[in-house]
Amino acid sequence: RPVPAMGASRQLLLLCAAPAARAFYLPGVAPREYQQGDKVELKLNKLASTKTQLPYEWYTLPFCRPLKIEHVAENLGEVLRGDRILNSPYEIAMHSEDKCKLLCRMSYSKEDMAQFAHRISEDYRVNWIVDNLPAATRVVEPATADSPSRIITIYERGFPLGFKGSPDIPGTMDGVAYVYNHHRLVLKYHTDAGFEGARIVGFEVEPFSVKHAYAGVWPAADATAKPPALRTCSASMPVSHDVSPQPVAEAGEVVWTYDVTWEYSDVKWASRWDVYLYATDEQIHWFSMVNSLMIVLFLSGMVAMIMTRTLRRDLNRYNDAEAKEDAAEESGWKLCHGDVFRPPANFGLLAVYVGTGAQVFGMTFVTMIFALLGMLSPANRGGLMTAMLLLFVFMGIPAGYVAARLYKSFRGTNWKGNTLKTATMFPGIVGVVFFVLNLFIWGHKSSGAVPFGTLFALLLLWFGISVPLVFVGSYFGYKAPVIEHPTRTNQIPRVVPEQPWYMSPVFCTLVGGILPFGAVFIELFFILSSIWLHQFYYVFGFLFIVFVILLITCAEITIVMCYFQLCSEDYHWWWRGFLTAGSSGLYLFGYSLVYLYTKMVVVRTISVVMYISYMLIAAYTFFILTGTVGFAACFWFVRTIYGEVKVE
């Protein structure tokens, strides 16, 4: 999909984000043309691993360094993701090719080598950026009896820092770590009559491990003499995978080199991200959508049957019977008309949850609209997370309004306390978990640890903007007329008949969450892979359709279960209406544990703790979102059917 230029809406979003961070790094919003010999910057991002989920800054390992290390300003989303973008000593000029160019020679102690070996054993990957394009990996497909080895291009985030030796790899020792100290940079460019110069449309890296050899003595660092020529590679003798690799087992030296190659490409600048974004099979997404549609059609049929046949029959029987003096005794859901709108236990907490759900729904819906319009492309690193945080903050107004109106309908009196709970409960729970995890990550000296300055900015967003907005929404909610129910509530509560086991609250709640989860679980696999396996996710069109189907499914399953409950003369529907669809969050968390066991390989305890903690937050958020949708549908359904009944 094309990466569009920044329009007015995107500018507005970015301006709104300005108070949240010191500065913004906004490359890639418009194409850049390079002329012959122009400097092309290679920037260094974090070292990342799916085995640890702990990113590290590039220079936490003793790599070659420029004279002055410069940090590129990141936006709020990039900081929270652990991105740390730095300058590099690599020298690249437009259309200028280099073979076996010397970067530096480094002498490492045994401890330095152990650091490299440790990161290689944990499968850390290198993330480089050129003209806002992440590096794609060039991998050698091993030779077989039927075909020789060949180079294939795998478009993933980054490339390996090194590899472990094994009997299957010639020239290596089993279990010994080898570092990739030579990199072949293949930069692809596109020219057109519509602009001057060339645009970079591809960036591939093929890593090599080579134990460089040279003749003579290497001059001291402060000497003016030129380094000796390398015997392992030159302009006429490029590096190959057949040379002896560079181990990182004992103290010694490592010579770092690189090649720069330019290739013309027919790919236009607007389509240069397609190779990253089309990495997944769209047929699976279609299957996911069809699966969700089948669930919706099944539920829609049940709801239609209840609304058009069963309810109409019940209403005709109730209303006709009242018109006759010999009316039969009432039965079924009409018997609950004097208690169905009785405030539930802990109604203040219910109002808080529904208000928070409105806030999460608003954030999710608007974020997806922005994503569909192309404003949250992966080219804008951190844009998605920044947008979600800011939208959650500004959705405090509907949160306060919805919570206040519902709380007022329950005749609640402590409106200030309830509003404060709405503003602080969900962010407070998430914030405490996030802060405790951040301390552990900080203890591992990972770049994933959020700096205290950013934490202060988050607190400022919360207490300086979000909380006041919740109180503003609450003010208008309490000023609005109270919600009038269609039937009066009796002074003495009706005794609920004993219910069969299949109508128990626990059983009905757990059953109700299965179908909403079933509508999204296939797409959930790709979302988890994007988050935890560092893959790109950009099929927001499919995601939006599945999201709409999820909303419909939550509404319909809650209406069906609510109708069955009322027919059993059980009028305690308030919390059941919320928990029926909300229980899908429990299934989401269970699925995340299955995903952890089957798809992920983690080597540190902190990684497991991080995964479980963040997935608990995700499941809790999903519980609030789906529960609010189900409650709103059930609330509308109950008011509608009892509004049609003639009650004395």
C-alpha positions in Angstrom: 0.0 0.0 0.0 1.3 3.4 -0.7 2.7 5.5 2.1 0.9 8.9 1.6 2.3 12.3 2.1 1.4 14.1 5.3 -2.0 15.7 5.0 -3.7 18.3 7.2 -5.2 15.6 9.5 -1.8 14.1 10.1 -0.3 17.5 10.8 -3.0 18.1 13.3 -2.4 14.8 15.0 1.3 15.5 15.3 0.8 19.0 16.6 -1.5 17.5 19.3 1.3 15.1 20.2 3.9 17.9 20.6 3.5 18.3 24.4 4.0 14.6 25.0 7.7 14.6 23.9 10.6 16.8 23.6 10.9 16.5 19.8 9.8 14.4 16.9 11.7 12.4 14.3 9.5 12.6 11.2 11.3 11.1 8.2 9.6 9.5 5.3 6.6 11.8 5.1 7.8 13.1 1.8 10.3 11.7 -0.7 13.8 12.9 -0.8 15.9 13.1 -4.0 19.6 12.5 -3.8 22.1 13.8 -6.3 25.3 12.2 -7.4 27.7 12.1 -4.4 25.1 13.2 -1.8 25.7 11.8 1.7 23.3 9.0 2.6 23.0 8.5 6.3 22.9 5.0 7.8 21.2 5.3 11.3 21.4 2.6 14.0 18.3 1.5 15.9 18.1 -0.9 18.8 19.3 -4.5 19.1 16.2 -6.6 19.5 15.4 -10.3 20.2 12.2 -12.2 20.3 13.8 -14.5 22.9 14.2 -11.8 25.5 11.9 -9.0 24.4 14.5 -6.7 25.9 15.9 -4.2 23.4 19.3 -2.6 23.8 21.0 0.5 22.4 23.5 -0.2 19.6 26.5 1.1 21.5 25.9 -1.1 24.6 28.1 -3.5 22.6 31.7 -2.3 21.7 31.1 -1.6 18.0 33.0 1.0 15.9 31.9 4.5 17.0 31.8 7.9 15.2 33.8 10.8 16.7 30.5 12.0 18.3 27.5 10.0 19.1 24.2 11.8 18.3 20.8 10.7 19.4 18.0 11.3 16.9 14.9 12.7 18.6 12.1 10.1 19.0 8.4 10.6 19.5 6.5 9.2 22.5 5.6 5.9 20.8 9.2 5.3 19.8 10.4 5.8 23.3 7.8 3.4 24.7 8.8 0.8 22.1 12.4 1.0 23.2 13.7 2.6 19.9 16.9 4.5 20.3 18.1 5.9 17.0 21.8 6.9 16.7 24.3 8.0 14.1 26.8 5.7 12.6 30.4 5.8 11.3 29.4 4.3 8.0 30.1 6.5 5.0 27.7 6.2 2.1 27.5 8.5 -0.9 24.8 8.3 -3.7 25.9 6.1 -6.6 29.3 5.6 -5.0 30.2 1.9 -4.7 32.7 0.6 -2.2 34.2 -2.9 -1.9 35.8 -4.1 1.4 35.8 -0.7 2.9 37.4 -0.6 6.3 35.3 0.6 9.1 37.6 0.1 12.1 39.7 -2.5 13.9 38.7 -3.2 17.5 40.7 -5.0 20.2 38.4 -6.8 22.5 38.9 -8.3 26.0 37.5 -11.7 26.9 34.6 -9.8 28.6 33.9 -7.9 25.5 33.8 -11.1 23.4 31.6 -12.7 26.1 29.1 -9.8 25.6 28.9 -10.5 21.8 28.6 -14.2 22.4 25.8 -13.7 24.9 23.8 -11.5 22.6 24.3 -13.9 19.7 23.1 -16.8 21.8 19.9 -14.9 22.5 19.3 -14.3 18.8 19.6 -10.5 18.8 19.0 -8.8 15.5 20.5 -5.6 14.2 18.1 -2.8 13.1 19.5 -0.3 10.7 17.7 2.5 8.8 18.5 4.2 5.6 16.1 7.0 4.4 13.5 5.7 6.8 13.7 2.2 5.4 14.5 -0.7 7.7 17.2 -3.2 6.6 16.0 -6.3 4.9 17.9 -9.5 5.4 19.8 -11.2 2.6 20.1 -14.9 3.6 22.0 -17.7 1.9 19.8 -20.8 1.3 22.0 -23.8 2.1 23.2 -26.0 -0.7 21.5 -29.4 -1.3 22.3 -32.4 -3.4 20.0 -31.1 -6.1 20.8 -27.4 -6.1 23.7 -25.1 -5.1 23.5 -22.4 -2.5 21.7 -19.3 -3.5 20.9 -15.9 -2.0 17.3 -15.2 -1.2 15.8 -11.9 0.2 13.8 -12.2 3.4 12.1 -9.0 4.3 12.2 -9.0 8.1 13.0 -6.5 10.7 16.8 -6.4 10.9 19.4 -9.1 10.4 21.2 -11.4 12.9 24.1 -10.1 15.0 25.9 -13.4 14.4 25.4 -17.2 14.5 26.3 -20.2 16.5 28.6 -22.8 15.0 27.4 -26.3 14.3 28.7 -29.4 12.5 26.4 -28.5 9.5 28.3 -25.2 8.9 31.7 -25.8 7.4 34.7 -24.1 9.2 32.8 -23.6 12.5 33.0 -25.3 15.9 29.9 -26.5 17.5 28.5 -24.1 20.1 31.0 -21.3 19.4 29.5 -17.9 18.6 30.6 -16.1 15.4 29.9 -12.4 14.7 28.9 -10.8 11.4 31.7 -8.3 11.0 31.3 -7.6 7.2 28.1 -6.2 5.8 27.2 -5.9 2.2 24.8 -3.0 1.8 22.6 -3.1 -1.3 20.8 0.2 -1.8 18.1 0.3 -4.5 17.2 3.6 -6.2 14.5 4.8 -8.7 14.7 7.6 -11.2 12.0 9.3 -13.1 11.5 12.2 -15.4 9.1 13.8 -12.9 11.9 14.7 -10.5 15.6 15.3 -10.5 18.1 12.9 -8.9 17.2 9.5 -7.4 15.0 8.2 -4.7 16.0 5.3 -2.4 13.4 2.5 -2.6 15.2 -0.5 -1.1 17.7 -1.3 1.6 19.1 -4.9 1.9 21.9 -6.2 4.0 23.8 -9.4 3.5 25.9 -10.1 6.6 29.2 -12.1 6.5 31.5 -13.4 9.2 35.1 -13.3 8.1 38.3 -13.5 10.2 40.2 -10.8 8.4 44.0 -11.2 7.8 46.4 -8.5 6.8 50.2 -8.1 6.1 52.4 -6.2 8.5 51.5 -4.4 11.7 48.4 -2.4 12.4 49.4 1.2 13.3 48.4 2.7 16.6 45.1 4.6 16.8 46.8 8.0 16.9 49.2 7.2 14.1 48.9 8.9 10.7 50.1 5.8 8.8 47.5 4.0 6.7 46.3 0.6 7.8 47.7 -2.4 6.0 45.8 -3.9 3.1 43.5 -6.8 3.9 44.4 -10.2 2.4 40.9 -11.6 3.0 39.0 -9.2 0.7 39.6 -6.3 -1.7 37.9 -4.5 -4.6 38.7 -7.5 -6.9 38.2 -10.2 -4.3 34.8 -9.7 -2.5 33.9 -11.5 0.7 32.1 -14.8 0.4 30.5 -17.3 2.8 33.3 -19.7 2.1 36.0 -17.8 4.2 36.9 -18.6 7.8 34.3 -16.9 10.1 35.2 -14.6 13.0 34.7 -16.3 16.4 34.0 -14.3 19.6 35.3 -16.8 22.1 38.7 -15.5 23.3 40.2 -12.0 23.6 41.5 -10.7 20.4 40.9 -8.3 17.5 38.0 -7.9 15.1 38.3 -6.0 11.8 34.9 -4.5 10.7 34.4 -3.9 7.0 31.5 -3.3 4.6 30.5 -3.1 0.9 28.2 -0.5 -0.7 26.3 -1.5 -3.9 23.7 0.5 -5.8 21.1 -1.2 -7.9 18.3 0.4 -10.1 14.8 -0.6 -9.2 11.5 -0.1 -11.0 9.7 0.2 -7.7 8.4 3.7 -7.1 8.9 5.6 -3.9 5.2 5.4 -2.9 5.4 1.5 -3.2 8.7 0.9 -1.5 7.1 -0.4 1.7 5.0 -3.0 -0.1 7.6 -5.7 0.2 7.5 -5.4 4.0 3.7 -5.1 4.3 2.7 -7.9 1.9 4.7 -10.5 3.8 1.6 -12.2 5.2 -0.8 -14.4 3.3 -4.0 -12.4 2.6 -6.0 -15.7 2.1 -5.7 -16.3 5.9 -7.2 -12.9 6.6 -10.0 -13.6 4.2 -10.6 -16.9 6.1 -10.6 -15.0 9.3 -13.2 -12.6 8.0 -15.4 -15.3 6.6 -15.2 -17.2 9.9 -16.3 -14.1 11.8 -19.1 -13.5 9.3 -20.5 -17.0 9.8 -20.6 -16.4 13.6 -22.4 -13.2 13.1 -24.9 -14.7 10.7 -25.6 -17.5 13.2 -26.2 -15.0 16.0 -28.2 -12.7 13.8 -30.5 -15.5 12.9 -31.1 -16.2 16.6 -31.7 -12.6 17.4 -34.1 -12.2 14.4 -36.0 -15.2 15.6 -36.3 -13.9 19.1 -37.2 -10.3 18.0 -39.7 -11.2 15.2 -41.3 -14.4 16.5 -40.8 -15.1 20.2 -41.0 -11.5 21.4 -43.9 -10.6 19.2 -45.8 -13.7 20.4 -45.0 -12.8 24.0 -46.0 -9.2 23.6 -49.3 -10.1 21.8 -50.1 -12.6 24.5 -49.3 -10.2 27.4 -51.1 -7.1 25.9 -54.2 -9.1 24.7 -54.5 -10.8 28.0 -54.6 -7.5 29.9 -57.4 -6.4 27.7 -59.5 -9.3 28.8 -61.0 -9.7 32.2 -60.2 -13.4 32.2 -56.5 -12.8 31.6 -54.3 -15.7 32.3 -51.7 -15.4 35.0 -48.5 -13.6 33.9 -45.5 -15.7 33.2 -42.0 -15.3 31.7 -40.1 -12.1 31.4 -43.0 -9.8 32.0 -43.1 -10.9 35.6 -39.9 -9.0 36.1 -41.2 -5.6 35.0 -41.3 -4.3 38.6 -37.7 -5.3 39.3 -35.9 -5.2 36.0 -34.7 -1.7 36.4 -33.7 -2.0 40.1 -30.2 -0.7 40.6 -27.7 -3.6 40.8 -25.1 -4.2 43.6 -22.0 -2.0 43.2 -23.7 0.1 40.6 -21.0 2.8 41.0 -18.4 0.4 39.8 -20.5 -0.7 36.9 -20.9 3.0 35.9 -17.1 3.3 36.1 -16.5 0.3 33.9 -19.0 1.4 31.3 -17.5 4.9 31.2 -14.0 3.5 30.8 -15.3 1.2 28.1 -16.7 4.2 26.2 -13.2 5.7 26.4 -11.5 2.6 25.1 -14.1 2.2 22.3 -13.6 5.8 21.2 -9.8 5.4 21.2 -10.0 2.1 19.2 -12.5 3.3 16.7 -10.8 6.6 15.9 -7.3 4.9 15.8 -8.6 2.4 13.2 -10.1 5.3 11.1 -6.7 7.0 11.1 -5.0 3.7 10.2 -7.5 3.1 7.3 -6.7 6.6 6.0 -3.0 5.7 5.9 -1.9 8.1 8.7 -0.4 5.3 10.9 1.8 3.6 8.4 4.9 1.7 9.7 7.0 4.3 8.0 6.0 6.6 10.8 7.6 4.7 13.6 5.8 5.0 16.9 2.9 6.8 15.3 0.3 4.1 16.2 1.2 4.0 19.9 1.4 7.8 20.1 -2.0 8.1 18.5 -3.6 5.6 20.8 -2.2 7.3 23.9 -3.3 10.7 22.9 -6.8 9.5 21.8 -7.3 7.7 25.1 -6.5 10.9 26.9 -8.9 13.1 24.8 -11.6 10.4 25.1 -11.9 11.3 28.7 -14.9 13.5 27.9 -17.2 10.7 26.7 -15.9 8.5 29.5 -17.0 11.0 32.1 -20.3 11.7 30.3 -21.4 8.1 30.0 -20.4 7.2 33.5 -22.2 10.2 35.0 -25.4 9.5 33.1 -25.5 5.9 34.1 -24.6 6.7 37.7 -27.3 9.3 37.8 -29.9 6.8 36.5 -29.1 4.6 39.5 -29.8 7.6 41.8 -26.2 7.7 43.0 -25.2 10.7 45.1 -21.4 10.6 45.3 -20.8 11.9 41.8 -17.4 13.4 42.5 -16.0 10.1 43.9 -17.4 8.1 41.0 -16.0 10.5 38.5 -12.6 10.3 40.1 -12.8 6.5 39.9 -13.6 6.7 36.3 -10.6 8.9 35.6 -8.1 6.9 37.7 -9.1 3.2 38.0 -8.1 1.8 34.6 -5.1 4.1 34.0 -4.0 3.5 37.6 -4.0 -0.3 37.3 -2.2 -0.2 33.9 0.2 2.5 35.2 1.2 0.5 38.4 1.9 -2.7 36.3 3.8 -0.7 33.7 5.9 1.1 36.4 6.8 -2.1 38.2 7.8 -3.8 35.0 9.8 -0.7 34.0 11.9 -1.0 37.1 12.7 -4.6 36.3 13.6 -3.7 32.7 15.7 -0.8 33.9 17.5 -3.2 36.1 18.5 -5.1 33.0 19.9 -1.9 31.5 17.6 -2.3 28.5 16.5 0.6 26.2 13.0 -0.7 26.7 13.0 1.0 30.1 11.1 4.2 29.8 13.1 7.2 31.0 11.8 9.1 34.0 11.3 12.2 31.9 8.9 10.3 29.7 7.1 8.8 32.7 6.6 12.4 34.0 5.2 13.3 30.6 2.8 10.4 30.8 1.7 11.5 34.3 1.2 15.0 33.0 -1.0 13.7 30.2 -3.0 11.7 32.7 -3.5 14.2 35.5 -3.1 17.4 33.5 -5.4 16.5 30.6 -7.2 13.2 31.0 -8.6 13.6 34.5 -9.9 17.2 33.9 -11.5 16.1 30.7 -13.3 13.2 32.5 -14.6 15.8 35.0 -15.8 18.0 32.1 -17.7 15.1 30.6 -19.1 14.2 33.9 -20.3 17.7 34.5 -22.4 17.6 31.3 -23.5 14.1 32.1 -25.0 15.1 35.4 -26.5 18.2 33.9 -28.4 16.0 31.3 -31.9 14.8 32.2 -32.0 11.5 34.2 -32.7 8.4 32.1 -36.3 7.5 32.6 -37.1 3.8 32.5 -40.4 2.5 30.9 -41.6 0.7 34.0 -41.6 1.6 37.7 -39.6 -0.3 40.3 -41.4 -2.1 43.1 -40.4 -1.3 46.7 -40.0 -4.9 47.7 -37.7 -7.0 45.5 -39.2 -10.1 43.8 -37.7 -13.5 44.8 -35.8 -15.0 41.9 -36.9 -18.6 41.3 -34.2 -21.3 41.6 -32.4 -21.6 38.3 -31.2 -24.7 36.5 -27.4 -25.3 36.3 -27.2 -24.1 32.7 -28.7 -20.7 33.7 -26.2 -20.1 36.5 -24.3 -16.8 36.2 -20.9 -18.4 35.9 -21.9 -20.8 33.2 -23.8 -18.3 31.1 -21.0 -15.7 31.4 -18.4 -18.2 30.3 -20.5 -19.4 27.4 -21.3 -15.9 26.3 -17.6 -15.0 25.8 -16.8 -17.9 23.4 -18.4 -16.5 20.2 -16.9 -12.9 20.5 -13.5 -14.5 21.0 -14.1 -16.9 18.1 -14.8 -13.9 15.8 -11.3 -12.5 16.3 -9.0 -15.2 17.3 -7.5 -15.8 13.8 -6.7 -12.1 13.4 -5.4 -12.1 16.9 -2.6 -14.5 15.9 -1.2 -11.9 13.4 -1.5 -9.1 16.0 0.4 -11.1 18.6 3.0 -12.0 15.9 3.4 -8.3 15.1 3.9 -7.4 18.8 6.0 -10.2 20.1 7.7 -11.6 17.0 8.6 -8.2 15.5 6.6 -8.6 12.3 4.9 -5.9 10.3 1.1 -5.6 10.5 -0.7 -3.3 8.2 -3.9 -5.1 7.1 -6.1 -2.5 8.9 -8.9 -3.0 6.3 -9.3 -6.6 7.5 -8.9 -5.6 11.1 -11.6 -2.9 10.9 -14.1 -5.4 9.4 -13.3 -7.9 12.1 -13.6 -5.2 14.7 -17.1 -4.3 13.4 -18.0 -8.0 13.4 -16.8 -8.3 17.0 -19.1 -5.4 18.0 -22.1 -7.0 16.4 -21.2 -10.4 17.9 -20.9 -8.9 21.4 -24.2 -7.1 21.1 -26.1 -10.1 19.7 -24.8 -12.8 22.1 -25.6 -10.5 25.1 -29.1 -9.9 23.8 -29.7 -13.6 23.4 -28.4 -14.5 26.8 -30.2 -11.6 28.4 -33.5 -12.8 26.9 -33.0 -16.3 28.2 -32.2 -14.9 31.6 -35.3 -12.8 31.8 -37.5 -15.7 30.6 -36.2 -17.5 33.7 -37.6 -14.6 35.8 -34.1 -13.6 36.8 -34.0 -9.8 36.7 -30.3 -9.4 37.7 -29.2 -8.5 34.2 -27.0 -5.4 34.8 -23.7 -7.1 35.6 -24.6 -10.2 33.5 -25.0 -7.9 30.5 -21.5 -6.6 31.0 -19.8 -9.9 31.9 -21.4 -12.0 29.2 -19.5 -10.4 26.4 -16.6 -9.2 28.6 -15.7 -12.8 29.5 -14.1 -13.0 26.0 -11.1 -11.2 27.6 -10.6 -14.4 29.7 -10.4 -16.4 26.5 -8.0 -13.9 25.0 -5.7 -14.3 27.9 -5.9 -18.1 27.7 -5.1 -17.9 24.0 -2.1 -15.7 24.7 -0.7 -18.4 27.1 -1.1 -21.0 24.3 0.7 -18.7 21.9 3.5 -18.2 24.4 3.9 -22.0 24.8 3.6 -22.9 21.1 5.1 -20.0 19.1 7.6 -18.2 21.3 11.0 -19.2 22.6 11.9 -17.2 25.7 15.2 -17.5 27.6 14.7 -15.1 30.6 12.3 -15.1 33.4 11.8 -11.3 33.0 10.6 -12.0 29.4 7.9 -14.4 30.6 6.8 -11.9 33.3 6.7 -9.1 30.8 4.7 -11.1 28.3 2.1 -12.3 30.9 1.8 -8.8 32.5 1.3 -7.0 29.1 -1.2 -9.7 27.9 -3.1 -9.3 31.2 -3.4 -5.6 30.5 -4.5 -6.4 26.9 -7.1 -9.0 28.1 -8.4 -6.5 30.8 -8.7 -3.8 28.1 -10.5 -6.3 25.8 -12.8 -7.3 28.8 -13.8 -3.6 29.4 -14.3 -2.9 25.6 -16.5 -6.0 24.9 -18.3 -5.8 28.2 -19.3 -2.2 27.5 -20.6 -3.1 24.0 -22.6 -6.0 25.4 -24.0 -3.9 28.2 -25.1 -1.1 25.9 -26.9 -3.7 23.6 -28.5 -5.4 26.6 -29.6 -2.0 28.1 -31.2 -1.0 24.8 -32.9 -4.4 24.5 -34.4 -4.4 28.0 -35.7 -0.8 27.6 -37.2 -1.7 24.2 -39.1 -4.8 25.2 -40.4 -3.5 28.5 -41.4 -0.2 26.7 -43.7 -2.3 24.5 -45.5 -4.1 27.4 -48.7 -2.6 28.9 -48.2 -2.6 32.6 -50.9 -1.6 35.1 
